[in-house]
Each structure stands twice: as C-alpha cells, then as structure tokens.
Amino acid sequence: MLSKVPYHISIYFFFLLTFIFLTGCGRNGSTDNKLVGKWEHKEPTSGIVVMLEFTQNKIRFSAEGVDPAETSYTYVDEETIKVKNPDSGTEVVTSYTISGEKLTIAFSGEDKVVFTRVK
C-alpha cells in the first residue's frame, strides 16, 4: 500500500494512521460528537490532501496514493480519544482540540496536525 508513496509521506501516513487508531466516539452514549463530519489537511511539503471522515463510531482515512482505511473510535474525555487499530486490535490514545472549524490532533505529544472541516 505504501510502496508507491515517498518515504516522508509514508512517515506522515504512519502518524495519521496512529491518530486514526486513537480517535473516539459517543461520550458515554452522548450524541454530542463534534468530530462527526469530514476534515482535511494539506501536507505542506508534498501538497497531498489527507481526509478524515468521522461518523458516530467510525473514522475513514483517505489520501492520494494510499488505500482508504476505516476503524472504530471512542471518547476518553472531552479532549482525548481512543482509536482501534483494525489490524492488531490494540487501541491508541491521543489528544485533540476543536476550535471553530479547526481540528488539531497531537501526535506523540509534540507533533500536531491541523485539519479544517469540509462543508
């Protein structure tokens, strides 16, 4: 899947998948899920557009040059989500914030990626 993608994009894709596998759904059964919808990020060095689409309990990832991926997610709290790795079944936890139409996801504590809501 990643063999056609340049190395730096493969690393970027890895971090995005890590985020996907960390994302959450339905706070204790609540339907107030601000993540629901489509979000996009344009990778600054390559120009590749990365899309995340959240439903109430699933995340779909897509980007040029890679096969789309889908997994489930759950909320840990108001700023933390847990994403299930569809291959291994393990769950990864990451933090996020939403401000207006911007979704910021923190990878490895330091690396942050900003997505914009698609209308």
Secondary structure, 3 states (H helix, E strand, C coil): CCCCCCHHHHHHHHHHHHHHCCCCCCHHHCCCCCCCEEEEEECCCCCCEEEEEECCCEEEEEECCEEEEEEEEEEEECCEEEEECCCCCCEEEEEEEEECCEEEEEECCCEEEEEEEEC
